[in-house]
Amino acid sequence: MRQRLMITATAATAALFTLVGCASGQNAADTADSGDSGSTQTLKVAATTTPMTDVVQAAAEAIEEPYAIEMVEVADYVQPNSMLQHGELDANFVQHPPFMEEFNAGNDASLVVIEPVYLTVVGMYSSTHASMDDMPQEGRIVIPQDTSNAARALQMVASAGLIELDPDVDTWTVTVDDITKNPKDLEFVEVDIMQLSAAYPEADAVFLHGTFARQLGLTPDDDAIAVEQDSQFAVSLVSREDNADSPEIAALAEAFHSDEVRQALEDADVPVAF
């Protein structure tokens, strides 16, 4: 029999989560409540917005006994990595591999990708301009502040011929400091990825993932003035290195590659990565 999904909603700030006293490397499943007199092992998986939450719900329908999934809804993308590293989660489903690697490097963490699940289509969107060629002198472009997504945004602007980037810097680690030519004196404003949608009405262009674009009623095909899709940025199931080969993570991986998850992604019109 397949297990029912349980959902835990987190508060909007990470401060409400107390990580003190949580032993590093402890599995969240070790202390999860049992739904069947000790026979069910509940696995905690964090997710943020749709379609990530839709995927976790579909995986919960697919996972086989003795496992069940408890979805922990979070309000940002750093919080679930901290929780996972400190053993409060078994896995999370919030990010692509370069974002995870940036977190690892900055936090001495050991998170690992278990499975890629779906591809992200990112775009530049503008409420006032019909193409990247229409960017005005001293135009304002809003991009994410994390390195991997900022690099994606800058590469899109460079591909449009509006700036040039230092060729000696790795493609996906470039920053605004690596802009070598900017003939229109474009201003790049870096904000938290969760705040990008708020910039759409006033910026000349803003970088958005498909999820956030859809929340504004926009789609890459119809509304983006530039798009990019690269398989290395597939949204992936992530766990800790010390737990990656465990039976429970194997069960999660199987559930996240199930027909139920595939159907959820097709329903959301999201490209499947498996």
C-alpha positions in Angstrom: 0.0 0.0 0.0 1.3 3.5 -0.8 1.6 6.1 1.9 -0.2 9.4 2.4 1.6 12.7 2.2 1.9 14.8 5.4 2.7 18.5 5.1 4.6 20.7 7.5 4.5 24.4 6.8 7.5 26.4 8.0 7.5 30.1 9.0 8.8 32.7 6.7 12.1 33.2 8.5 14.9 30.7 9.2 15.2 32.1 12.7 12.2 30.1 13.8 14.1 26.9 13.2 16.4 25.9 16.1 19.4 24.0 14.8 21.3 24.0 18.1 21.6 20.6 19.6 20.9 18.8 16.4 23.7 16.3 15.8 25.4 16.7 12.4 24.7 13.7 10.2 21.6 12.6 12.1 18.8 11.5 9.8 15.5 13.3 10.1 13.8 10.0 9.6 15.4 8.7 12.8 13.1 10.8 14.9 10.0 11.0 12.5 6.7 10.1 13.9 5.6 6.6 12.9 2.1 6.3 11.4 1.8 2.5 11.7 2.9 1.4 15.2 6.6 1.9 14.3 6.5 0.2 10.9 6.3 3.3 8.8 9.5 5.4 8.3 8.6 9.0 7.5 11.0 10.9 5.4 11.1 14.7 5.5 11.6 16.5 2.2 11.6 20.3 1.9 10.1 22.2 -1.1 9.3 25.8 -1.8 6.9 26.6 -4.6 5.0 24.8 -7.4 6.0 22.7 -9.3 8.5 21.6 -6.6 5.6 21.1 -4.1 3.6 19.3 -6.8 6.5 16.9 -7.4 6.9 16.1 -3.7 3.2 15.4 -3.4 3.3 13.1 -6.5 6.4 11.3 -5.0 4.4 10.8 -1.8 1.8 8.9 -3.8 4.4 6.8 -5.5 6.7 5.9 -2.6 6.5 2.3 -1.4 6.1 0.9 2.1 7.6 1.1 4.6 8.2 4.7 3.7 6.1 7.9 3.7 7.0 11.4 2.8 6.4 14.5 5.0 6.7 17.7 2.9 8.2 20.6 4.8 7.3 23.8 3.0 10.0 26.5 3.2 10.0 30.2 2.3 13.5 30.5 0.7 16.3 28.5 -0.8 19.1 28.6 1.8 17.0 27.6 4.8 16.3 24.0 3.4 20.0 23.5 2.8 20.9 24.5 6.3 18.2 22.2 7.7 19.4 19.3 5.5 23.0 19.7 6.5 22.1 19.8 10.2 20.0 16.6 10.0 16.5 18.2 10.2 15.6 16.9 6.8 16.2 13.7 4.8 16.3 15.5 1.5 15.2 18.7 -0.2 13.8 19.5 -3.6 14.5 23.2 -4.1 17.6 23.7 -6.3 19.9 22.9 -9.2 23.4 21.4 -8.7 25.4 24.7 -9.1 23.3 26.4 -6.4 23.9 23.4 -4.1 27.7 23.5 -4.8 27.8 27.2 -4.0 26.1 26.5 -0.7 28.6 23.6 0.0 31.5 25.9 -0.7 30.3 28.7 1.5 29.1 26.6 4.4 31.6 23.7 4.6 28.6 21.4 3.8 28.5 18.0 2.1 25.2 18.0 0.2 25.0 15.8 -2.9 22.7 15.5 -5.9 20.7 12.3 -5.8 18.6 12.6 -9.0 17.8 15.4 -11.5 14.0 15.6 -11.9 13.0 18.5 -14.2 14.6 21.1 -16.4 14.4 24.8 -15.7 13.6 27.4 -18.4 14.8 30.8 -17.4 14.1 34.0 -19.1 14.5 37.8 -19.2 11.1 39.5 -18.9 10.2 43.1 -19.4 6.9 45.0 -18.8 8.0 47.8 -21.2 10.3 46.4 -23.9 9.6 43.9 -26.7 13.2 42.7 -27.1 16.6 42.8 -25.6 17.6 45.2 -28.4 15.2 47.7 -26.9 17.2 48.1 -23.7 17.7 51.9 -23.2 20.9 53.7 -22.3 21.5 53.2 -18.6 18.7 50.6 -18.5 18.1 48.7 -15.2 18.3 44.9 -15.3 17.5 43.0 -12.1 19.3 39.6 -11.6 19.7 37.1 -8.8 22.4 37.7 -6.2 23.6 34.1 -6.0 26.5 33.3 -8.2 25.1 30.5 -10.4 21.9 32.2 -11.3 23.5 35.6 -11.7 25.9 34.0 -14.2 23.0 32.6 -16.1 21.4 36.1 -16.3 24.7 37.8 -17.4 25.3 35.2 -20.1 21.8 35.9 -21.5 22.6 39.6 -21.6 25.9 38.9 -23.2 24.3 36.6 -25.8 22.1 39.5 -26.8 25.2 41.5 -27.5 24.6 44.1 -24.8 27.7 43.4 -22.7 30.9 41.5 -23.0 32.3 39.2 -20.3 35.8 38.3 -19.4 36.5 35.1 -21.5 39.1 33.9 -18.9 36.4 33.5 -16.2 34.3 30.3 -16.1 31.0 30.7 -17.9 28.8 29.9 -14.9 30.8 31.8 -12.3 31.0 35.2 -13.9 29.8 38.2 -11.9 29.1 41.8 -12.7 32.7 42.5 -11.9 33.6 40.4 -15.0 31.8 42.7 -17.4 34.5 44.1 -19.7 32.3 46.1 -22.0 29.0 47.7 -21.3 28.3 50.3 -24.1 24.8 51.2 -22.8 26.0 51.6 -19.2 23.4 49.1 -18.1 22.8 48.9 -14.4 22.7 45.4 -12.9 20.8 45.2 -9.6 21.3 42.0 -7.7 18.5 40.8 -5.3 17.5 37.7 -3.5 15.9 35.2 -5.9 12.6 35.3 -4.0 12.4 39.1 -4.6 12.8 39.0 -8.4 9.1 39.0 -9.3 8.6 42.2 -7.4 11.0 44.0 -9.7 9.1 43.1 -12.9 6.8 46.1 -13.1 9.5 48.8 -13.0 12.8 47.2 -14.2 13.7 47.4 -17.9 14.3 43.6 -17.6 14.3 41.0 -14.9 15.6 37.4 -14.8 12.9 34.9 -13.8 12.6 31.2 -13.4 9.6 29.7 -15.1 7.9 29.1 -11.7 8.1 32.8 -10.8 7.1 33.9 -14.3 4.0 31.8 -14.2 3.0 33.4 -10.9 2.9 36.7 -12.8 0.9 35.2 -15.6 3.9 35.0 -17.9 5.3 32.1 -19.9 8.8 31.7 -21.6 7.3 31.0 -25.0 4.9 34.0 -25.0 6.5 36.7 -22.9 10.2 36.2 -22.4 12.5 38.5 -24.4 15.4 36.0 -23.9 15.4 32.4 -22.8 17.9 29.8 -21.7 17.6 26.1 -20.7 20.6 24.0 -19.8 20.5 20.5 -18.4 23.1 21.2 -15.8 20.6 23.4 -14.0 18.0 20.6 -13.6 16.1 20.9 -10.4 17.3 17.9 -8.4 16.6 15.8 -5.3 19.4 16.6 -2.8 20.5 14.8 0.3 23.7 14.6 2.5 26.8 12.7 1.4 26.6 10.5 4.5 23.0 9.5 3.7 23.2 9.2 -0.1 23.5 5.4 -0.2 20.9 4.6 2.4 17.8 2.5 1.6 15.5 5.5 2.4 17.2 7.7 -0.1 17.0 5.0 -2.7 13.3 4.8 -2.1 13.0 8.6 -2.4 14.9 8.5 -5.7 12.7 5.8 -7.1 9.6 7.8 -6.1 10.9 11.0 -7.7 11.4 9.1 -11.0 7.9 7.6 -10.9 5.1 7.8 -13.4 3.2 9.9 -10.9 6.0 12.5 -10.8 6.2 12.5 -14.6 2.5 13.1 -14.9 2.7 16.0 -12.4 5.4 17.6 -14.5 3.5 17.1 -17.7 0.4 18.6 -16.1 2.5 21.6 -15.1 4.1 21.8 -18.6 7.6 21.4 -17.2 10.3 19.6 -19.1 11.1 16.2 -17.5 14.8 15.4 -16.9 14.5 11.6 -16.7 
